[in-house]
Amino acid sequence: MNKIFLLLILCLVSVGESRAASIAAPQDYGKVIIANYSERAGLAPVVFNHWVHRARYTCRLCHVDIGFAMAKGATSITAAANKKGLYCGACHNGKRAYKGKIIFASCSGTTSHKNAACERCHSLKKSSAREREF
């Protein structure tokens, strides 16, 4: 009986440890990796902090009015679309302000994919500094 009980405890502990390893750290909750076209363009995937945006805006603004899909990989976000004022470029256009501060422009007219402006968003596995974290 004791061997069965001990075996059961060991199984439960190992399941708990494997589940704990797959849970994101609090600072990573809500981070979305956008990688539909980035790597083909020679850039790192975009790290989008959903909760920084959600703390300021409603779901409707982005997912209805601007057109971001709810399903992973279903939105065709490109640099060209951003430059036209679509998707990220709807707010990140270098003209719109939040609390008196101009919001930086996404895909801001540069022809080089290897600059700090691109790495501000295209930052997966890079140590780029963010102005704000959740």
C-alpha positions in Angstrom: 0.0 0.0 0.0 2.8 2.4 0.9 4.6 1.7 -2.4 1.4 2.5 -4.4 0.9 5.7 -2.4 4.5 6.8 -2.9 4.3 6.0 -6.7 1.1 8.1 -6.9 2.8 11.0 -5.1 5.8 10.8 -7.4 3.5 10.8 -10.5 1.6 13.9 -9.3 4.8 15.8 -8.5 6.3 15.1 -11.9 3.1 16.2 -13.7 3.1 19.3 -11.6 6.7 20.1 -12.4 6.2 19.6 -16.2 3.1 21.9 -16.1 5.0 24.5 -14.1 7.8 24.6 -16.7 5.3 25.4 -19.4 3.6 28.3 -17.6 4.9 31.7 -18.7 6.5 34.1 -16.3 4.3 37.0 -15.2 6.3 39.5 -17.4 5.6 37.4 -20.4 1.8 37.1 -20.0 0.0 38.6 -23.0 3.1 38.8 -25.3 2.1 37.9 -28.8 4.8 36.9 -31.3 4.0 38.1 -34.9 6.1 36.2 -37.4 4.1 35.9 -40.6 6.5 37.8 -42.8 9.3 39.1 -40.6 11.8 36.3 -41.1 11.4 36.3 -44.9 12.2 40.1 -44.8 15.4 39.4 -42.7 13.9 40.6 -39.5 13.3 39.1 -36.1 9.6 38.4 -35.4 7.7 41.2 -33.7 7.1 40.9 -29.9 3.7 42.6 -29.3 2.8 43.3 -25.7 -1.0 42.8 -25.7 -1.6 43.9 -22.1 0.2 47.3 -22.5 -2.2 48.1 -25.3 -5.2 46.5 -23.6 -4.7 48.6 -20.5 -5.2 51.7 -22.6 -7.7 50.6 -25.3 -10.8 48.4 -25.7 -10.7 45.1 -27.6 -13.1 46.6 -30.1 -10.6 49.3 -31.2 -8.0 46.8 -32.4 -10.1 43.7 -33.3 -13.0 45.4 -34.9 -12.2 48.9 -35.9 -8.6 48.4 -37.0 -9.0 44.8 -38.2 -6.7 42.6 -36.2 -7.9 39.0 -36.3 -8.5 37.0 -33.2 -6.9 33.9 -34.5 -3.1 33.4 -34.5 -1.5 34.2 -37.8 -4.7 35.4 -39.4 -3.8 39.1 -39.9 -1.5 40.0 -42.8 0.5 42.7 -41.1 3.3 43.9 -43.4 5.6 47.0 -43.4 3.7 48.3 -46.4 0.4 47.9 -44.7 1.8 49.7 -41.6 3.1 52.6 -43.8 -0.4 53.0 -45.3 -1.8 53.5 -41.8 -3.3 50.0 -41.5 -2.9 47.6 -38.5 -0.1 48.9 -36.2 0.3 52.0 -38.4 -3.2 53.1 -37.5 -1.9 54.3 -34.2 1.8 54.1 -34.6 2.0 56.7 -37.3 4.3 59.3 -35.7 1.4 61.7 -35.5 -1.0 60.4 -32.9 -0.3 61.3 -29.3 -1.1 59.5 -26.1 -1.0 61.6 -22.9 0.7 64.4 -24.7 3.5 62.2 -26.1 3.7 61.3 -29.8 3.4 57.6 -30.5 6.4 56.4 -32.5 5.8 55.4 -36.2 5.9 51.7 -37.0 7.8 50.9 -40.2 8.7 54.6 -40.4 9.7 54.9 -44.0 13.1 53.3 -43.7 14.5 51.1 -46.5 17.0 49.4 -44.3 15.8 46.5 -42.2 18.8 46.6 -39.9 18.2 49.7 -37.7 17.1 50.5 -34.2 13.7 51.7 -35.3 12.9 48.3 -36.7 14.3 46.5 -33.7 12.0 48.4 -31.4 9.2 45.9 -32.4 11.2 43.2 -34.3 12.8 42.2 -31.0 12.3 38.4 -30.5 15.4 37.0 -28.8 17.0 40.5 -28.8 17.7 42.6 -25.8 16.1 45.8 -27.1 15.0 48.1 -24.3 11.3 48.9 -24.2 9.9 52.2 -22.9 7.1 50.5 -21.1 6.6 46.9 -19.9 3.5 45.5 -18.3 
